[in-house]
Amino acid sequence: MGHDKLRKFAENETFACLLQPSAQELLADGYFHLRDHAVKGRWSAFFAGLPSGSSLSSASRGGELPPETSGCAGPLPLPSEAGPSLLRSRGWLRFPEAVAAAGPQDKSTDGDLVLELGCGKGEYTIALAERHPERNYIGVDIKGARLWKGAKYATEHRLPNVAFLRTRVEFITAFFAPGEVSEVWLTFSDPQYRSENSRLCSPLFLERYRSFLRPGGVVHLKTDSRFLHEYARAVCAVNGLRVLACTKDLYNMAGCEPAGSSSLETSFGPHRCASLAVPPLNVPRVAVFPGRTAGPASQQPAIPSEVKEVQTFYERLFLEQGYPITYLSFVIDHDGPYVSPRDPEDFDTEAWRAAEGPRLLFGHDSAETRRQKLKNR
């Protein structure tokens, strides 16, 4: 392990906005009987204990995290000095007895809580929080060295509505109570070509999200992978989920399309979150999924502005390689268990896997590209 990682891990221990639970305690009763973390149902109290105060200049907005050498005017207090609302013990951030004894809070009076799963360095989490200070945002990832950058930025800028959670996404139900979360963002998740249950938009994960999302809760999927995009569309179709917006080419890289084609496919209905209202997206043509009815253009829900305005490191990387970026948002309300698309009737796994172009990561083939080259020899 590199020395710089050790430094980051040590500094992570000083960030009040970064929660690093013990996997051993979560798994004390086994993988299928996760123990609830003390923060479950009490995230409002967690955010109330974060330091705040400094304002951001317009130059610092837009999702770009500063270089690692940037710093604030002086050291911020350690969590133990920031106030009585947070206590550190055995790698967990625990609440004082008075808060813990109060029991779960009334979700109907809480502000919106939004998750980004697999957040990496927290670029999207930070950018969304800066754009919507009235909402609380939590970035989730297992890599502590990546979370360090977002947590450091949030700490130095005293962002009161940003938190990070270091844990496996499979453990997510241990941290959020029913109705506590309003939206989930999946930004450039691993497509998991060979393991359906590992895909963050699979029926298995939708079941997990449903356990804590409010009625009408929305999942946003932004990815360069056409494989993952089409799989998610198939999951929505076979489960009858309401799709809010869907585009195969977010930035219209192919240019204006001829009449009869479609770069944006949308199924219409009232959008639950007024804070995401933006002017209508300018697209050549709009189509709806089979069985849906489109309203007048002025009534069509727009893609949230931050979907295009905020770009992650990997998004810029794949845009430079010429790969279109896709976007899909849908409501997960569904009675009964979620089901998987039939292969190949609903989703042809092999065909869409083969359709993926060769990806280069830092000048080298991606793992899937290497597998495809070996297969085609």
N, C-alpha and C positions, 0 to 999 in steps of 0.2 A: 504494500500500500504506500502510495507516494506521500511525501512529507506534507504537501499542500492539502491533501485530503484530511490528514490528521489535524491540521490547523483549522480547516473548515468545520470538521466534526466538533472540535473543541469550542469554536465560536458559536456553533448551533446551540450549544447548551445555554448560551446567554440570551437567546432571542425569546422574548415573551410571546411572540406570535407563532412560534413553531412548537407544535405538539408532537412529541416522540414517544409513543406508548411502548410498553414492553410486550413483545409478541408472546413471550413465555406466559405472561399473566392472561392475555387474551385467550390463549390456547390451553389454559389449565384444565378445562373440562373436555378438550378434544376439538378437532377442526369443525365438526358439525354442531358444536354447542359452544359457540364463542361467548365469552363473558363480556357483558356490556362495560364500556368505559364510563368513568364518572362524568364525562362531558356530555354523554348522550342525553338529549332533551334539554340541555342547559347551555347551548352555544351563545345565547344572548348574554349570559353572565360572563362567558369567556371573553367576548368582544368588549364588554363593559370594562374589563380589567386591562385592556391594552392602552399603552401611552399614546397620546395624540397631541397635535398642536401645530406643527409647522405646515405651511402651505406650499404647494408645488408651483414652480414657474411653468409657463406654457411650453417652454423648451424641453421640459423633462417628461411631458406627456407623450402618449402614443405607443406605449408598449415596449419601448426600448429601455432595457435596463442599463444602468451606467457601467463603465469599466470597473473591474474589481478593485482598482486602486482608489476609487472615489471614496470620500468620507464625509462625515458631518462635522460641524464646528467643534464638537466635543463628545466624549463618550456618553452613551445613554445609560441610564441606571439598569442594573441587572434586574431580572424579574422579581427577585426577592425584595428589591428596593422600590419597585414601581408602584406598590400599593398592596393592600391586604387581600386583593381579589384573586391572586394566584400564588400557589405554593408548589415548590418542586420536591418530588420525592421519588427515588428509585427510577429515574428516567421518565416519570409521568408528571404532567402538570395537573395538580389536584386543586379542588376548590376548598375554601375554608368550610368548616362544619356548618356555619349558618346557611351558606348557599346550598350545600349538599343536602341539608335537612329540609330545605324548602320544597323539594320534589320537582318533578317536571313542570316546565312553564306552559302557560296557555299559548299554543301556537297561533291562535287567531289574532293575538295582539303583537306577535313578533314581526320584525321586518323580514323582507325576503332574504333567504339564505341560498347561495348559489355555489355549486361544486364544480371544479374542474378536475377530472380524473386523469392521472398520468400527466401532470402539469409540467414536468421537467423543471426548468429554471424559474417557472412561474410567470413567464411573459404575459400570457393571456389573463391570468388571475389578476396581476397587477394592473394591466390596462383596463380591464372591465371595472375594477374597483375605483380607479381614477375617474372613469366616465360616469359611474353611478354611485356617488358617495352615500346615497340613501339605502344602499343594499350592502349586505355582508358577503364576502367571497372567501372560499377556502380552496386552496390548491392541494391536491393529494398526489403523492409520489413516494416510492420506496427508496429512491436514491438521495441520500443525505447531502452529498457533494453538490448535486443539482439544486436542491431546495435551498441551500445556503445562499445562493445569489438572490433569489426572490425574497427570502426572509431578511437578508441584510438590507436590501432596498426598502422593504416595508418598515424596518426598524429605524433606519437612518432618516426616512421621510415621515416617520410617525403616522403611518396610515392606520386609522382606527378601524377600518372595515376589511382588513386583509389578515388571513391566518393561513398557516400551512400545516398539513398533517402528514407525518412520515409513517406510512403503513402500506401494506399490500392492499390492492383494491379489492381482493377477495374478502378482506376483513371489514369492508365498509359498513356493514349493517350493525357492527358493534358500537358505532359512533353517532348514529343519527336516529332519532325517534320518529314514529309515524307522523307525517305531516310537517316535519321540521324543515324540509328542503323544498324549494320551489323550482329549481332548474338544475340540470346536469349538462356540462360541456365535455365533449370528447374531441380533443384537438390533436390530430395526427397520431392517433393510437396505432399500435402495432396491428397490422391486419390479421395476424395469426392464421396464415394460410392453411395450416395443418391441424389446427385445434379449434373447433367451433366454440366450445365452452370457454375458451380463453378470450374470445372477441368481446369487447366491452359493450357491444350492442346485441349480443346473443340473448336468447330467451332466459338463460340462467342469470345473466346480469340484469335483465329487465325485471326479473322477479325481485332481485335485491333492491333495485331503485324504487320499485313500487312500495316496498316496505317503509320508505321514509319520504317519498315525494307526496306533495299535496295533490288533491284531486285537480286534474288539469295540468299537472306537472309536465314540463317540456324537457326533452333530450335534444341537444344540438350535436350533430356530427359533422366535423370539418376535416377533410382528409384529401391527400393526393392519390389514394388508392381507389381505383375504380372497382376493384374486387370488393373492398370493404363497403363502399357506397352501395353497390348493387345488392350485396348481401343484406344490408340494413333495409333497403327498400323492400326486399322480398320478405323480411321479417315483419315489416309493417303491413304488407299486403295479406299475408296468411293469417295475421292476428287481427285484421280489421282496425289497425291503429290510424288515427287521424293525422295525416301529414300536413304540416303547416307550410313548408316551403322546401323545394328540392331543385337543385341545379347541378348539372354535370360539368359546368364550366363557369365558375364564379366570376372570373375576370374576362370572360368572353374572348379568350385567347385565339379562338378560331375565327373571330370577326363576325360580322352580321351574317346570319344564316338565311337561306332562301325561304320563301313562303312555303308553309307546309311542314317545316322542321321546327324543332323546339330546343332552346338552350335552357329554358326554365320551365319546370313542371311544378304546379302548385295545386294543392287541394285546399279549398277555402273554408273558413270558419272564423269566428271571433278569436282574436289573439288575447290571451289572458293577461299579458303583461303590458300595461300601458307605457312603461318606461322604455320599451323597445320600439315605440312608434317612430318611424322615420319616413321621409318622402319616398314615394314609390320608386322601385328600382327600374332603370331604363333598360328594357330588354326588347329584342326584336319581335318576339311573339310569345304568347303564354298558352300553355295547354294544361289540361287537368287529367288526373288519373281516370281510368274507366269507371263509370258509375257515379262520378262527381259532377257537380254543376258549378260553373264559374259565374261570379257576379260581375258587375261593371268594373272596369279597370280601376276606378277611383276607390272601390271597396276592397281591392285585393290587398292582402297583408304583405308588407314589404319585408325583405330580408333585413335583419338588424344591421345598422351601419357598421358596428364593430366587427362584423363577420368579414368585411372587406378591408377595413381600416387597420385592423390589428393583424400582424403577421408574425408567426413564430420563426425561429431560426431555421427549422426544417422546412417550413413553407417557402421561405425565400430560396432555400437550397434547391428545392424541386421546381420552383418557378423558373429558376435560372436554367434548369435542364429542359424546360419546355413542357412540363407536365401540367395539365389542367387541374385546378383545385375544385373539389366538389363540396357541396353543403347540403345537409338534410336536417330538418327539425320536425319533431313529431311528438304527439301527446301519448303517454303510455297507458292511459286509462283502459282497462281491459278486465272483463270478468272471467274468472277461471284461469287455469295455467296457460302460460305462453307456449306456443309450439314452434318448432323449427321448420324452415322451408324444406320441401321435398327436393331431393337431389336426384336427377337434374330437372325435374318438372318445374319447380318454382325457382330454383337457383342452381345453375350448372357450375359446380365448384371448379372442375377441371378447365372448363372453357374460360371462365373469368380469371383463373390463375394464370392461364397461358396468355391472356390478353394484357397482363401487366407488362409494362415496358421495363427495360433494364435500368435499375436504380444504381446510382453512384453515391456512396457516402464517403466524404472526405477523400475523394479520388479513387476509391476502391468499390468493387461490386458489392451490392448488398447480399445478404445470405441467400435470399430467394433467387436473385439473379445468378449466383454461383450454382445453385441447385438446378436451375433451368438449363444453364450451359452444360453441366455434366449430363443431364438427361438427354440433351439433343446431340451429344457426340456420336 
